[in-house]
């Protein structure tokens, strides 16, 4: 008896451990998948270390002028990454011409059926309602004597 109880307890403990460990594994996989979805792909590289701003020498212009024919570099954003280039916009497409709606087809009025469902009654005719007929139940048959019972005679 004691061995049966010990084996049941061990089986329940093993089952509980398996369920808990499988839930934590699934939860960890879901979290990493959610993080990938939120970031739009694998984790981004770490940001570069912040650079110390260079101080201009005395008597020097702090912003150097770009050379002719060279595009100026965009100013870095506060995160240290260059600002995204503006997306070119396309003109809106012209609206599709719509055709005028067709005129509704004239329909004939449908007759409304009466509550009885037999259509509209003709004028001058009234429905004949017959009272329900009562019938009596047939009298019960006389009791038949049983086979093994002796017949009583008077």
N, C-alpha and C positions, 0 to 999 in steps of 0.2 A: 504494500500500500504506500509506504513511504517512498519507494523508488518511483512509483507512478507519479506522485505529486512532484518529486524533484525533476523528473523528465518533462512534465508539463510546464513547470516554472522555467526551465532552461529553454524550452521551445518558444515560450512567449517572450522571454528576454531577447532571444536571438531575432525573432520576428520584429520586435520593437526597434532593435538596433538597426536592422536592415532598412526598415521604413524611414527612420530618422536620417540615416546616412544618405539614402536615395533622395529624400526631399532636399537636403542641403546641397547635394550635387546639382540637382535640377535648378535650384534657386540660384546657385553660383553661375550656372550656364546662362540662365535668363538674364541675370544682371550684366554679364559681359556682353550678351547679345544686345541688351537695351543700350548699353553704353556705346556700342558700335553704331547702333542706329542713330543715337542722339548726336554722335560726332560725325556721322556720314562716312564712316570707314574706319580703318585702323587708327590707333591713337596718334595724334600729331607729334612731331618732334618737339623736344623741349625748346622753349624760347631761348634765343641767344642771350648771353650775359649782358647786362646793361653797360653801355659804353659811356665813358666820361665825356662830357661835352668839351670840345677843344676851344680854348679861349683864344680870340684873335690877338695877334701881336699888336703892340701899340702903334697906331698910325695905319693900320691895315683895315680894309673894308671887311666886315664880318661875313657877308654873303658874297661868294665869288660869282661873277657873271658867267653864264654859260657861253661856250664858244659858238660861233655861228654854225648853223646846220646841225646842231646837237640838241636833242630833246632834254629839257631839264628833268632831273630825276624827281619823282613825286616825294613829297615829304612823308617821313615814316609816321605811322599811326602810333597812339600811345602804347600799343602792345609790342612795338618794334618791327612789325611787318609793314611792307609798303602798302599804300592805299590802293584799293582795287580800281582798275580802269573803268570808266563809265561805259555802260552797255548802250550800243547804238539803238535808237528806237526806230521802228518802222511805221510808216503812215498807216492809219486805220483803213481797213478795206471798205470799199463803198458798200452801202446797204443794198441788199438784194431787192429788186423791184417786186412788189407783191401784186397779185392779181385781185381784182375786186371779188368779194364773196358772192357766190351764186345766189340768186333769189330763192327763197324757200318754195318748195313744191306745195301747191294748195291741196289740202286733204279734206275729205268729206267728214262731217262729224259722225262719230260712231255712236250707235244707240247704247244707252246705259242699261244693262240688264237689271231686272227687278231683284229684290232680295231673295226671291225663291229660286232664281237662276233659270227660269223658263222664258225669259224675254219679256217684252212689254205686253201686258194684257190688252186684248182688244176692247174697245169701248162697248159697253152694254153687256159684256159677259163677266160674270163674277165667279170666282172659283167655288166649287161645291165641296164643302168640308163635311165629311161624314164622321159621326161620332164613333169612337172606338167600340167595337163589339166585345162584350164580355162573354167568355165561355167558361163553363164549369169544368173542373177537373173530373175525370172519370172516377167512379168509386173504386176503392181499393179491392183487389180480388179477394175472394174468401180464402181463409187460411187452409192450406192443404195439410192433411195429416202426414206425419213423418212415417217413414217406412217401418222402423222398428217399434213404433209406438202402438200399443193396442188400441183398437177403435172402441170408443165407449158407446154403448147402446143403452137406451132407456127402456 
